[in-house]
Amino acid sequence: METYHWQELNRIDTEFPSTWFRYPGAIAGLAMSLIALLTHDTPDFRAKPGKAKVTRNGKETELQIDTHHLIGYWQGAVTATQRLLDRLLLDSPSRVLLNDPDALVKTVAASKRWYR
């Protein structure tokens, strides 16, 4: 495993399987439950991996990212993740947000709620 330091990074571009459906995990969970109920077996489906293109000191590296949603991630969450990475790369003072990851995740999740 390679370590990346924020100061060395020029860009991170992510690519995840995505869907416009807001709750892909719920649908996949329901489908898996129905399949298990009908077949009396738990199928071993694998989610399509995501990718990250990391540019460090001008050199690009492509990384594979394991995912867990079979039908993809909600496009709103994918977009919010990319925007957060962009902000952390371009605005170094905002990296202090990483000191409290739980609060950061709650803030990003709240920005994508229905009632907003």
Biopython code that builds the backbone (N, CA, C, O; Angstrom):
import numpy as np
from Bio.PDB.StructureBuilder import StructureBuilder

atoms = [
    (1, "MET", "N", (0.842, -1.171, 0.000)),
    (1, "MET", "CA", (0.000, 0.000, 0.000)),
    (1, "MET", "C", (0.892, 1.242, 0.000)),
    (1, "MET", "O", (1.890, 1.314, 0.717)),
    (2, "GLU", "N", (0.511, 2.191, -0.805)),
    (2, "GLU", "CA", (1.285, 3.421, -0.922)),
    (2, "GLU", "C", (0.628, 4.531, -0.107)),
    (2, "GLU", "O", (-0.596, 4.573, 0.016)),
    (3, "THR", "N", (1.426, 5.411, 0.438)),
    (3, "THR", "CA", (0.935, 6.538, 1.221)),
    (3, "THR", "C", (1.019, 7.807, 0.379)),
    (3, "THR", "O", (1.999, 8.031, -0.331)),
    (4, "TYR", "N", (-0.009, 8.623, 0.467)),
    (4, "TYR", "CA", (-0.041, 9.895, -0.241)),
    (4, "TYR", "C", (-0.166, 11.015, 0.776)),
    (4, "TYR", "O", (-0.976, 10.930, 1.699)),
    (5, "HIS", "N", (0.623, 12.054, 0.614)),
    (5, "HIS", "CA", (0.561, 13.221, 1.478)),
    (5, "HIS", "C", (-0.152, 14.342, 0.726)),
    (5, "HIS", "O", (0.082, 14.542, -0.466)),
    (6, "TRP", "N", (-1.014, 15.064, 1.419)),
    (6, "TRP", "CA", (-1.811, 16.103, 0.772)),
    (6, "TRP", "C", (-0.944, 17.075, -0.022)),
    (6, "TRP", "O", (-1.328, 17.504, -1.110)),
    (7, "GLN", "N", (0.218, 17.421, 0.516)),
    (7, "GLN", "CA", (1.064, 18.413, -0.127)),
    (7, "GLN", "C", (1.571, 17.951, -1.499)),
    (7, "GLN", "O", (1.888, 18.785, -2.348)),
    (8, "GLU", "N", (1.650, 16.646, -1.725)),
    (8, "GLU", "CA", (2.153, 16.100, -2.987)),
    (8, "GLU", "C", (1.068, 15.972, -4.058)),
    (8, "GLU", "O", (1.367, 15.842, -5.245)),
    (9, "LEU", "N", (-0.181, 16.009, -3.628)),
    (9, "LEU", "CA", (-1.285, 15.719, -4.551)),
    (9, "LEU", "C", (-1.690, 16.928, -5.372)),
    (9, "LEU", "O", (-1.846, 18.030, -4.847)),
    (10, "ASN", "N", (-1.858, 16.705, -6.671)),
    (10, "ASN", "CA", (-2.350, 17.751, -7.555)),
    (10, "ASN", "C", (-3.845, 17.591, -7.834)),
    (10, "ASN", "O", (-4.571, 18.577, -7.957)),
    (11, "ARG", "N", (-4.297, 16.338, -7.932)),
    (11, "ARG", "CA", (-5.678, 16.068, -8.331)),
    (11, "ARG", "C", (-6.060, 14.649, -7.936)),
    (11, "ARG", "O", (-5.227, 13.743, -7.950)),
    (12, "ILE", "N", (-7.337, 14.466, -7.582)),
    (12, "ILE", "CA", (-7.923, 13.139, -7.383)),
    (12, "ILE", "C", (-9.255, 13.136, -8.124)),
    (12, "ILE", "O", (-10.145, 13.927, -7.811)),
    (13, "ASP", "N", (-9.392, 12.257, -9.095)),
    (13, "ASP", "CA", (-10.650, 12.100, -9.824)),
    (13, "ASP", "C", (-11.206, 10.725, -9.507)),
    (13, "ASP", "O", (-10.535, 9.713, -9.710)),
    (14, "THR", "N", (-12.435, 10.689, -9.009)),
    (14, "THR", "CA", (-13.049, 9.415, -8.653)),
    (14, "THR", "C", (-14.076, 9.004, -9.705)),
    (14, "THR", "O", (-14.680, 9.837, -10.382)),
    (15, "GLU", "N", (-14.247, 7.708, -9.813)),
    (15, "GLU", "CA", (-15.247, 7.152, -10.722)),
    (15, "GLU", "C", (-15.866, 5.947, -10.022)),
    (15, "GLU", "O", (-15.198, 4.940, -9.792)),
    (16, "PHE", "N", (-17.144, 6.061, -9.690)),
    (16, "PHE", "CA", (-17.858, 4.987, -9.021)),
    (16, "PHE", "C", (-19.065, 4.579, -9.845)),
    (16, "PHE", "O", (-19.651, 5.413, -10.536)),
    (17, "PRO", "N", (-19.450, 3.299, -9.783)),
    (17, "PRO", "CA", (-20.718, 2.924, -10.391)),
    (17, "PRO", "C", (-21.807, 3.740, -9.690)),
    (17, "PRO", "O", (-21.829, 3.817, -8.462)),
    (18, "SER", "N", (-22.699, 4.342, -10.455)),
    (18, "SER", "CA", (-23.684, 5.212, -9.817)),
    (18, "SER", "C", (-25.065, 5.043, -10.433)),
    (18, "SER", "O", (-25.229, 4.493, -11.521)),
    (19, "THR", "N", (-26.045, 5.536, -9.696)),
    (19, "THR", "CA", (-27.431, 5.496, -10.106)),
    (19, "THR", "C", (-28.091, 6.788, -9.660)),
    (19, "THR", "O", (-27.646, 7.426, -8.706)),
    (20, "TRP", "N", (-29.149, 7.169, -10.351)),
    (20, "TRP", "CA", (-29.896, 8.355, -9.939)),
    (20, "TRP", "C", (-30.915, 8.014, -8.859)),
    (20, "TRP", "O", (-31.522, 8.912, -8.276)),
    (21, "PHE", "N", (-31.111, 6.700, -8.582)),
    (21, "PHE", "CA", (-32.008, 6.292, -7.503)),
    (21, "PHE", "C", (-31.344, 6.617, -6.172)),
    (21, "PHE", "O", (-30.175, 6.294, -5.959)),
    (22, "ARG", "N", (-32.080, 7.246, -5.291)),
    (22, "ARG", "CA", (-31.527, 7.778, -4.051)),
    (22, "ARG", "C", (-31.126, 6.721, -3.026)),
    (22, "ARG", "O", (-30.238, 6.972, -2.211)),
    (23, "TYR", "N", (-31.749, 5.557, -3.045)),
    (23, "TYR", "CA", (-31.493, 4.544, -2.018)),
    (23, "TYR", "C", (-31.088, 3.211, -2.642)),
    (23, "TYR", "O", (-31.818, 2.229, -2.504)),
    (24, "PRO", "N", (-29.958, 3.151, -3.314)),
    (24, "PRO", "CA", (-29.567, 1.916, -3.987)),
    (24, "PRO", "C", (-29.282, 0.766, -3.020)),
    (24, "PRO", "O", (-29.526, -0.392, -3.361)),
    (25, "GLY", "N", (-28.781, 1.056, -1.842)),
    (25, "GLY", "CA", (-28.488, 0.012, -0.869)),
    (25, "GLY", "C", (-29.751, -0.694, -0.396)),
    (25, "GLY", "O", (-29.740, -1.903, -0.164)),
    (26, "ALA", "N", (-30.842, 0.058, -0.252)),
    (26, "ALA", "CA", (-32.102, -0.537, 0.190)),
    (26, "ALA", "C", (-32.645, -1.501, -0.859)),
    (26, "ALA", "O", (-33.102, -2.594, -0.522)),
    (27, "ILE", "N", (-32.596, -1.104, -2.119)),
    (27, "ILE", "CA", (-33.085, -1.964, -3.194)),
    (27, "ILE", "C", (-32.221, -3.217, -3.310)),
    (27, "ILE", "O", (-32.747, -4.321, -3.446)),
    (28, "ALA", "N", (-30.916, -3.056, -3.258)),
    (28, "ALA", "CA", (-30.019, -4.217, -3.348)),
    (28, "ALA", "C", (-30.237, -5.157, -2.167)),
    (28, "ALA", "O", (-30.244, -6.376, -2.341)),
    (29, "GLY", "N", (-30.414, -4.610, -0.979)),
    (29, "GLY", "CA", (-30.667, -5.433, 0.204)),
    (29, "GLY", "C", (-31.972, -6.201, 0.101)),
    (29, "GLY", "O", (-32.042, -7.374, 0.469)),
    (30, "LEU", "N", (-33.003, -5.541, -0.398)),
    (30, "LEU", "CA", (-34.301, -6.191, -0.584)),
    (30, "LEU", "C", (-34.195, -7.304, -1.627)),
    (30, "LEU", "O", (-34.712, -8.402, -1.419)),
    (31, "ALA", "N", (-33.535, -7.026, -2.733)),
    (31, "ALA", "CA", (-33.370, -8.032, -3.791)),
    (31, "ALA", "C", (-32.583, -9.235, -3.283)),
    (31, "ALA", "O", (-32.949, -10.377, -3.560)),
    (32, "MET", "N", (-31.510, -8.988, -2.546)),
    (32, "MET", "CA", (-30.699, -10.086, -2.008)),
    (32, "MET", "C", (-31.512, -10.928, -1.017)),
    (32, "MET", "O", (-31.395, -12.154, -0.990)),
    (33, "SER", "N", (-32.333, -10.255, -0.207)),
    (33, "SER", "CA", (-33.172, -10.979, 0.745)),
    (33, "SER", "C", (-34.182, -11.865, 0.027)),
    (33, "SER", "O", (-34.398, -13.011, 0.422)),
    (34, "LEU", "N", (-34.802, -11.337, -1.027)),
    (34, "LEU", "CA", (-35.767, -12.129, -1.798)),
    (34, "LEU", "C", (-35.099, -13.323, -2.483)),
    (34, "LEU", "O", (-35.653, -14.422, -2.496)),
    (35, "ILE", "N", (-33.927, -13.108, -3.044)),
    (35, "ILE", "CA", (-33.199, -14.205, -3.690)),
    (35, "ILE", "C", (-32.850, -15.280, -2.662)),
    (35, "ILE", "O", (-33.002, -16.472, -2.931)),
    (36, "ALA", "N", (-32.385, -14.863, -1.497)),
    (36, "ALA", "CA", (-32.036, -15.817, -0.444)),
    (36, "ALA", "C", (-33.276, -16.578, 0.028)),
    (36, "ALA", "O", (-33.207, -17.780, 0.286)),
    (37, "LEU", "N", (-34.400, -15.887, 0.142)),
    (37, "LEU", "CA", (-35.638, -16.524, 0.563)),
    (37, "LEU", "C", (-36.107, -17.562, -0.452)),
    (37, "LEU", "O", (-36.528, -18.657, -0.078)),
    (38, "LEU", "N", (-36.034, -17.220, -1.720)),
    (38, "LEU", "CA", (-36.508, -18.115, -2.774)),
    (38, "LEU", "C", (-35.565, -19.280, -3.052)),
    (38, "LEU", "O", (-36.023, -20.376, -3.375)),
    (39, "THR", "N", (-34.275, -19.065, -2.933)),
    (39, "THR", "CA", (-33.303, -20.109, -3.286)),
    (39, "THR", "C", (-32.749, -20.858, -2.078)),
    (39, "THR", "O", (-32.074, -21.875, -2.235)),
    (40, "HIS", "N", (-33.030, -20.359, -0.875)),
    (40, "HIS", "CA", (-32.469, -20.922, 0.354)),
    (40, "HIS", "C", (-30.941, -20.939, 0.311)),
    (40, "HIS", "O", (-30.300, -21.842, 0.850)),
    (41, "ASP", "N", (-30.386, -19.950, -0.325)),
    (41, "ASP", "CA", (-28.939, -19.829, -0.464)),
    (41, "ASP", "C", (-28.603, -18.341, -0.553)),
    (41, "ASP", "O", (-29.428, -17.531, -0.976)),
    (42, "THR", "N", (-27.410, -18.002, -0.158)),
    (42, "THR", "CA", (-26.958, -16.619, -0.262)),
    (42, "THR", "C", (-26.005, -16.501, -1.447)),
    (42, "THR", "O", (-24.871, -16.975, -1.380)),
    (43, "PRO", "N", (-26.457, -15.874, -2.530)),
    (43, "PRO", "CA", (-25.577, -15.742, -3.696)),
    (43, "PRO", "C", (-24.392, -14.828, -3.397)),
    (43, "PRO", "O", (-24.476, -13.925, -2.564)),
    (44, "ASP", "N", (-23.312, -15.078, -4.080)),
    (44, "ASP", "CA", (-22.096, -14.295, -3.867)),
    (44, "ASP", "C", (-21.916, -13.303, -5.020)),
    (44, "ASP", "O", (-21.068, -13.492, -5.891)),
    (45, "PHE", "N", (-22.729, -12.245, -5.008)),
    (45, "PHE", "CA", (-22.599, -11.203, -6.021)),
    (45, "PHE", "C", (-21.460, -10.275, -5.629)),
    (45, "PHE", "O", (-21.209, -10.053, -4.444)),
    (46, "ARG", "N", (-20.791, -9.748, -6.601)),
    (46, "ARG", "CA", (-19.696, -8.805, -6.339)),
    (46, "ARG", "C", (-20.047, -7.452, -6.960)),
    (46, "ARG", "O", (-20.495, -7.362, -8.103)),
    (47, "ALA", "N", (-19.832, -6.429, -6.180)),
    (47, "ALA", "CA", (-20.071, -5.078, -6.676)),
    (47, "ALA", "C", (-18.936, -4.669, -7.616)),
    (47, "ALA", "O", (-17.782, -5.052, -7.420)),
    (48, "LYS", "N", (-19.280, -3.894, -8.628)),
    (48, "LYS", "CA", (-18.275, -3.388, -9.555)),
    (48, "LYS", "C", (-17.373, -2.401, -8.805)),
    (48, "LYS", "O", (-17.870, -1.529, -8.093)),
    (49, "PRO", "N", (-16.062, -2.532, -8.959)),
    (49, "PRO", "CA", (-15.162, -1.631, -8.228)),
    (49, "PRO", "C", (-15.191, -0.201, -8.788)),
    (49, "PRO", "O", (-15.557, 0.033, -9.939)),
    (50, "GLY", "N", (-14.796, 0.727, -7.943)),
    (50, "GLY", "CA", (-14.634, 2.101, -8.382)),
    (50, "GLY", "C", (-13.170, 2.348, -8.726)),
    (50, "GLY", "O", (-12.318, 1.472, -8.573)),
    (51, "LYS", "N", (-12.903, 3.564, -9.196)),
    (51, "LYS", "CA", (-11.526, 3.928, -9.550)),
    (51, "LYS", "C", (-11.221, 5.322, -9.009)),
    (51, "LYS", "O", (-12.108, 6.156, -8.828)),
    (52, "ALA", "N", (-9.965, 5.534, -8.764)),
    (52, "ALA", "CA", (-9.484, 6.876, -8.434)),
    (52, "ALA", "C", (-8.231, 7.115, -9.250)),
    (52, "ALA", "O", (-7.301, 6.308, -9.233)),
    (53, "LYS", "N", (-8.213, 8.230, -9.964)),
    (53, "LYS", "CA", (-6.996, 8.648, -10.660)),
    (53, "LYS", "C", (-6.350, 9.715, -9.797)),
    (53, "LYS", "O", (-6.889, 10.807, -9.612)),
    (54, "VAL", "N", (-5.187, 9.374, -9.278)),
    (54, "VAL", "CA", (-4.469, 10.265, -8.373)),
    (54, "VAL", "C", (-3.290, 10.860, -9.121)),
    (54, "VAL", "O", (-2.458, 10.135, -9.665)),
    (55, "THR", "N", (-3.224, 12.185, -9.145)),
    (55, "THR", "CA", (-2.087, 12.867, -9.752)),
    (55, "THR", "C", (-1.230, 13.416, -8.625)),
    (55, "THR", "O", (-1.656, 14.274, -7.851)),
    (56, "ARG", "N", (-0.016, 12.902, -8.554)),
    (56, "ARG", "CA", (0.913, 13.292, -7.488)),
    (56, "ARG", "C", (2.201, 13.754, -8.134)),
    (56, "ARG", "O", (2.842, 13.008, -8.875)),
    (57, "ASN", "N", (2.577, 14.993, -7.848)),
    (57, "ASN", "CA", (3.785, 15.593, -8.424)),
    (57, "ASN", "C", (3.800, 15.426, -9.941)),
    (57, "ASN", "O", (4.849, 15.175, -10.534)),
    (58, "GLY", "N", (2.621, 15.568, -10.570)),
    (58, "GLY", "CA", (2.512, 15.503, -12.022)),
    (58, "GLY", "C", (2.399, 14.100, -12.601)),
    (58, "GLY", "O", (2.186, 13.956, -13.805)),
    (59, "LYS", "N", (2.535, 13.067, -11.785)),
    (59, "LYS", "CA", (2.467, 11.689, -12.270)),
    (59, "LYS", "C", (1.111, 11.090, -11.886)),
    (59, "LYS", "O", (0.701, 11.161, -10.728)),
    (60, "GLU", "N", (0.413, 10.494, -12.875)),
    (60, "GLU", "CA", (-0.914, 9.936, -12.639)),
    (60, "GLU", "C", (-0.846, 8.444, -12.325)),
    (60, "GLU", "O", (-0.144, 7.683, -12.991)),
    (61, "THR", "N", (-1.595, 8.044, -11.292)),
    (61, "THR", "CA", (-1.706, 6.643, -10.896)),
    (61, "THR", "C", (-3.186, 6.302, -10.791)),
    (61, "THR", "O", (-3.963, 7.080, -10.237)),
    (62, "GLU", "N", (-3.582, 5.152, -11.317)),
    (62, "GLU", "CA", (-4.972, 4.724, -11.199)),
    (62, "GLU", "C", (-5.077, 3.647, -10.128)),
    (62, "GLU", "O", (-4.340, 2.661, -10.146)),
    (63, "LEU", "N", (-5.998, 3.849, -9.198)),
    (63, "LEU", "CA", (-6.212, 2.918, -8.099)),
    (63, "LEU", "C", (-7.598, 2.309, -8.194)),
    (63, "LEU", "O", (-8.546, 2.978, -8.607)),
    (64, "GLN", "N", (-7.722, 1.051, -7.816)),
    (64, "GLN", "CA", (-9.033, 0.407, -7.761)),
    (64, "GLN", "C", (-9.574, 0.568, -6.348)),
    (64, "GLN", "O", (-8.836, 0.422, -5.374)),
    (65, "ILE", "N", (-10.866, 0.871, -6.238)),
    (65, "ILE", "CA", (-11.508, 1.065, -4.945)),
    (65, "ILE", "C", (-12.623, 0.038, -4.799)),
    (65, "ILE", "O", (-13.524, -0.031, -5.634)),
    (66, "ASP", "N", (-12.560, -0.755, -3.743)),
    (66, "ASP", "CA", (-13.632, -1.717, -3.488)),
    (66, "ASP", "C", (-14.911, -0.970, -3.131)),
    (66, "ASP", "O", (-14.879, 0.041, -2.430)),
    (67, "THR", "N", (-16.024, -1.474, -3.618)),
    (67, "THR", "CA", (-17.327, -0.877, -3.327)),
    (67, "THR", "C", (-18.238, -1.941, -2.720)),
    (67, "THR", "O", (-17.909, -3.127, -2.733)),
    (68, "HIS", "N", (-19.374, -1.517, -2.192)),
    (68, "HIS", "CA", (-20.281, -2.493, -1.592)),
    (68, "HIS", "C", (-21.711, -2.415, -2.114)),
    (68, "HIS", "O", (-22.507, -3.305, -1.814)),
    (69, "HIS", "N", (-22.066, -1.397, -2.876)),
    (69, "HIS", "CA", (-23.422, -1.316, -3.437)),
    (69, "HIS", "C", (-23.455, -2.002, -4.798)),
    (69, "HIS", "O", (-22.752, -1.595, -5.723)),
    (70, "LEU", "N", (-24.260, -3.028, -4.913)),
    (70, "LEU", "CA", (-24.315, -3.804, -6.149)),
    (70, "LEU", "C", (-24.809, -2.997, -7.340)),
    (70, "LEU", "O", (-24.337, -3.194, -8.459)),
    (71, "ILE", "N", (-25.754, -2.091, -7.112)),
    (71, "ILE", "CA", (-26.314, -1.344, -8.245)),
    (71, "ILE", "C", (-25.753, 0.070, -8.332)),
    (71, "ILE", "O", (-26.272, 0.904, -9.073)),
    (72, "GLY", "N", (-24.719, 0.331, -7.591)),
    (72, "GLY", "CA", (-24.061, 1.630, -7.654)),
    (72, "GLY", "C", (-24.439, 2.532, -6.497)),
    (72, "GLY", "O", (-25.306, 2.207, -5.686)),
    (73, "TYR", "N", (-23.781, 3.651, -6.440)),
    (73, "TYR", "CA", (-24.018, 4.652, -5.408)),
    (73, "TYR", "C", (-24.900, 5.755, -5.975)),
    (73, "TYR", "O", (-24.909, 6.006, -7.180)),
    (74, "TRP", "N", (-25.642, 6.409, -5.088)),
    (74, "TRP", "CA", (-26.489, 7.520, -5.517)),
    (74, "TRP", "C", (-25.593, 8.623, -6.090)),
    (74, "TRP", "O", (-24.594, 8.998, -5.475)),
    (75, "GLN", "N", (-25.948, 9.133, -7.252)),
    (75, "GLN", "CA", (-25.136, 10.130, -7.955)),
    (75, "GLN", "C", (-24.898, 11.383, -7.106)),
    (75, "GLN", "O", (-23.838, 12.000, -7.205)),
    (76, "GLY", "N", (-25.858, 11.758, -6.287)),
    (76, "GLY", "CA", (-25.670, 12.919, -5.408)),
    (76, "GLY", "C", (-24.529, 12.723, -4.424)),
    (76, "GLY", "O", (-23.765, 13.651, -4.158)),
    (77, "ALA", "N", (-24.413, 11.511, -3.882)),
    (77, "ALA", "CA", (-23.325, 11.213, -2.945)),
    (77, "ALA", "C", (-21.977, 11.161, -3.662)),
    (77, "ALA", "O", (-20.959, 11.593, -3.122)),
    (78, "VAL", "N", (-21.983, 10.630, -4.875)),
    (78, "VAL", "CA", (-20.747, 10.575, -5.668)),
    (78, "VAL", "C", (-20.257, 11.988, -5.969)),
    (78, "VAL", "O", (-19.067, 12.278, -5.842)),
    (79, "THR", "N", (-21.165, 12.857, -6.363)),
    (79, "THR", "CA", (-20.817, 14.252, -6.657)),
    (79, "THR", "C", (-20.313, 14.973, -5.405)),
    (79, "THR", "O", (-19.331, 15.713, -5.463)),
    (80, "ALA", "N", (-20.989, 14.755, -4.274)),
    (80, "ALA", "CA", (-20.569, 15.397, -3.026)),
    (80, "ALA", "C", (-19.178, 14.920, -2.599)),
    (80, "ALA", "O", (-18.383, 15.706, -2.084)),
    (81, "THR", "N", (-18.890, 13.651, -2.811)),
    (81, "THR", "CA", (-17.571, 13.112, -2.473)),
    (81, "THR", "C", (-16.479, 13.764, -3.308)),
    (81, "THR", "O", (-15.429, 14.137, -2.785)),
    (82, "GLN", "N", (-16.731, 13.899, -4.611)),
    (82, "GLN", "CA", (-15.736, 14.529, -5.485)),
    (82, "GLN", "C", (-15.527, 15.998, -5.108)),
    (82, "GLN", "O", (-14.397, 16.487, -5.112)),
    (83, "ARG", "N", (-16.601, 16.687, -4.789)),
    (83, "ARG", "CA", (-16.482, 18.099, -4.390)),
    (83, "ARG", "C", (-15.693, 18.242, -3.091)),
    (83, "ARG", "O", (-14.895, 19.167, -2.940)),
    (84, "LEU", "N", (-15.920, 17.320, -2.156)),
    (84, "LEU", "CA", (-15.171, 17.362, -0.906)),
    (84, "LEU", "C", (-13.684, 17.129, -1.155)),
    (84, "LEU", "O", (-12.844, 17.835, -0.598)),
    (85, "LEU", "N", (-13.359, 16.151, -1.984)),
    (85, "LEU", "CA", (-11.943, 15.914, -2.323)),
    (85, "LEU", "C", (-11.328, 17.144, -2.984)),
    (85, "LEU", "O", (-10.204, 17.529, -2.665)),
    (86, "ASP", "N", (-12.071, 17.759, -3.908)),
    (86, "ASP", "CA", (-11.561, 18.968, -4.573)),
    (86, "ASP", "C", (-11.276, 20.067, -3.558)),
    (86, "ASP", "O", (-10.249, 20.741, -3.632)),
    (87, "ARG", "N", (-12.188, 20.240, -2.614)),
    (87, "ARG", "CA", (-11.997, 21.293, -1.608)),
    (87, "ARG", "C", (-10.789, 20.993, -0.724)),
    (87, "ARG", "O", (-9.994, 21.886, -0.433)),
    (88, "LEU", "N", (-10.650, 19.736, -0.297)),
    (88, "LEU", "CA", (-9.524, 19.376, 0.561)),
    (88, "LEU", "C", (-8.187, 19.561, -0.152)),
    (88, "LEU", "O", (-7.183, 19.901, 0.474)),
    (89, "LEU", "N", (-8.182, 19.335, -1.465)),
    (89, "LEU", "CA", (-6.944, 19.519, -2.228)),
    (89, "LEU", "C", (-6.621, 20.991, -2.461)),
    (89, "LEU", "O", (-5.461, 21.393, -2.360)),
    (90, "LEU", "N", (-7.627, 21.793, -2.770)),
    (90, "LEU", "CA", (-7.388, 23.187, -3.143)),
    (90, "LEU", "C", (-7.306, 24.143, -1.949)),
    (90, "LEU", "O", (-6.664, 25.190, -2.033)),
    (91, "ASP", "N", (-7.950, 23.785, -0.850)),
    (91, "ASP", "CA", (-8.018, 24.673, 0.305)),
    (91, "ASP", "C", (-7.443, 23.958, 1.530)),
    (91, "ASP", "O", (-8.175, 23.334, 2.299)),
    (92, "SER", "N", (-6.128, 24.058, 1.698)),
    (92, "SER", "CA", (-5.475, 23.295, 2.771)),
    (92, "SER", "C", (-6.029, 23.589, 4.169)),
    (92, "SER", "O", (-6.073, 22.664, 4.981)),
    (93, "PRO", "N", (-6.461, 24.826, 4.510)),
    (93, "PRO", "CA", (-7.037, 25.032, 5.846)),
    (93, "PRO", "C", (-8.295, 24.182, 6.101)),
    (93, "PRO", "O", (-8.604, 23.876, 7.252)),
    (94, "SER", "N", (-9.014, 23.804, 5.049)),
    (94, "SER", "CA", (-10.219, 23.002, 5.252)),
    (94, "SER", "C", (-9.901, 21.567, 5.659)),
    (94, "SER", "O", (-10.802, 20.832, 6.064)),
    (95, "ARG", "N", (-8.641, 21.155, 5.562)),
    (95, "ARG", "CA", (-8.260, 19.793, 5.967)),
    (95, "ARG", "C", (-8.413, 19.564, 7.461)),
    (95, "ARG", "O", (-8.380, 18.423, 7.923)),
    (96, "VAL", "N", (-8.582, 20.645, 8.223)),
    (96, "VAL", "CA", (-8.844, 20.503, 9.648)),
    (96, "VAL", "C", (-10.159, 19.740, 9.857)),
    (96, "VAL", "O", (-10.367, 19.148, 10.916)),
    (97, "LEU", "N", (-11.038, 19.752, 8.862)),
    (97, "LEU", "CA", (-12.293, 18.997, 8.932)),
    (97, "LEU", "C", (-12.033, 17.503, 9.109)),
    (97, "LEU", "O", (-12.874, 16.792, 9.659)),
    (98, "LEU", "N", (-10.891, 17.025, 8.653)),
    (98, "LEU", "CA", (-10.557, 15.608, 8.750)),
    (98, "LEU", "C", (-10.238, 15.177, 10.183)),
    (98, "LEU", "O", (-10.155, 13.983, 10.469)),
    (99, "ASN", "N", (-10.059, 16.155, 11.088)),
    (99, "ASN", "CA", (-9.783, 15.820, 12.483)),
    (99, "ASN", "C", (-10.995, 15.201, 13.179)),
    (99, "ASN", "O", (-10.852, 14.503, 14.183)),
    (100, "ASP", "N", (-12.195, 15.462, 12.637)),
    (100, "ASP", "CA", (-13.426, 14.891, 13.194)),
    (100, "ASP", "C", (-14.220, 14.267, 12.048)),
    (100, "ASP", "O", (-15.184, 14.862, 11.567)),
    (101, "PRO", "N", (-13.816, 13.061, 11.603)),
    (101, "PRO", "CA", (-14.452, 12.458, 10.428)),
    (101, "PRO", "C", (-15.941, 12.194, 10.601)),
    (101, "PRO", "O", (-16.692, 12.285, 9.631)),
    (102, "ASP", "N", (-16.390, 11.866, 11.822)),
    (102, "ASP", "CA", (-17.824, 11.622, 12.025)),
    (102, "ASP", "C", (-18.640, 12.878, 11.732)),
    (102, "ASP", "O", (-19.663, 12.817, 11.050)),
    (103, "ALA", "N", (-18.185, 14.006, 12.247)),
    (103, "ALA", "CA", (-18.889, 15.268, 12.003)),
    (103, "ALA", "C", (-18.850, 15.633, 10.522)),
    (103, "ALA", "O", (-19.829, 16.151, 9.985)),
    (104, "LEU", "N", (-17.734, 15.369, 9.865)),
    (104, "LEU", "CA", (-17.604, 15.663, 8.438)),
    (104, "LEU", "C", (-18.599, 14.845, 7.624)),
    (104, "LEU", "O", (-19.278, 15.382, 6.748)),
    (105, "VAL", "N", (-18.688, 13.542, 7.910)),
    (105, "VAL", "CA", (-19.628, 12.681, 7.187)),
    (105, "VAL", "C", (-21.063, 13.141, 7.433)),
    (105, "VAL", "O", (-21.865, 13.169, 6.499)),
    (106, "LYS", "N", (-21.397, 13.500, 8.664)),
    (106, "LYS", "CA", (-22.747, 13.975, 8.980)),
    (106, "LYS", "C", (-23.066, 15.267, 8.226)),
    (106, "LYS", "O", (-24.179, 15.445, 7.733)),
    (107, "THR", "N", (-22.097, 16.156, 8.141)),
    (107, "THR", "CA", (-22.304, 17.418, 7.428)),
    (107, "THR", "C", (-22.533, 17.185, 5.942)),
    (107, "THR", "O", (-23.448, 17.758, 5.351)),
    (108, "VAL", "N", (-21.694, 16.338, 5.335)),
    (108, "VAL", "CA", (-21.851, 16.049, 3.906)),
    (108, "VAL", "C", (-23.177, 15.346, 3.658)),
    (108, "VAL", "O", (-23.874, 15.669, 2.696)),
    (109, "ALA", "N", (-23.537, 14.389, 4.510)),
    (109, "ALA", "CA", (-24.809, 13.669, 4.349)),
    (109, "ALA", "C", (-25.995, 14.621, 4.500)),
    (109, "ALA", "O", (-26.962, 14.535, 3.743)),
    (110, "ALA", "N", (-25.923, 15.523, 5.471)),
    (110, "ALA", "CA", (-27.018, 16.468, 5.683)),
    (110, "ALA", "C", (-27.188, 17.396, 4.486)),
    (110, "ALA", "O", (-28.297, 17.859, 4.217)),
    (111, "SER", "N", (-26.110, 17.672, 3.770)),
    (111, "SER", "CA", (-26.215, 18.572, 2.622)),
    (111, "SER", "C", (-26.964, 17.925, 1.462)),
    (111, "SER", "O", (-27.332, 18.612, 0.509)),
    (112, "LYS", "N", (-27.197, 16.614, 1.528)),
    (112, "LYS", "CA", (-27.873, 15.905, 0.453)),
    (112, "LYS", "C", (-29.233, 15.357, 0.852)),
    (112, "LYS", "O", (-29.769, 14.497, 0.153)),
    (113, "ARG", "N", (-29.808, 15.825, 1.949)),
    (113, "ARG", "CA", (-31.097, 15.329, 2.411)),
    (113, "ARG", "C", (-32.230, 15.830, 1.523)),
    (113, "ARG", "O", (-32.092, 16.834, 0.824)),
    (114, "TRP", "N", (-33.348, 15.117, 1.563)),
    (114, "TRP", "CA", (-34.536, 15.457, 0.748)),
    (114, "TRP", "C", (-35.049, 16.860, 1.020)),
    (114, "TRP", "O", (-35.397, 17.585, 0.088)),
    (115, "TYR", "N", (-35.098, 17.247, 2.276)),
    (115, "TYR", "CA", (-35.771, 18.483, 2.646)),
    (115, "TYR", "C", (-34.951, 19.729, 2.377)),
    (115, "TYR", "O", (-35.384, 20.823, 2.736)),
    (116, "ARG", "N", (-33.799, 19.611, 1.768)),
    (116, "ARG", "CA", (-32.981, 20.793, 1.462)),
    (116, "ARG", "C", (-33.288, 21.323, 0.107)),
    (116, "ARG", "O", (-32.695, 22.314, -0.318)),
]
sb = StructureBuilder()
sb.init_structure("model")
sb.init_model(0)
sb.init_chain("A")
sb.init_seg("    ")
for serial, (resi, resn, name, xyz) in enumerate(atoms, 1):
    if name == "N":
        sb.init_residue(resn, " ", resi, " ")
    sb.init_atom(name, np.array(xyz, "f"), 0.0, 1.0, " ", f" {name:<3s}", serial, name[0])
structure = sb.get_structure()
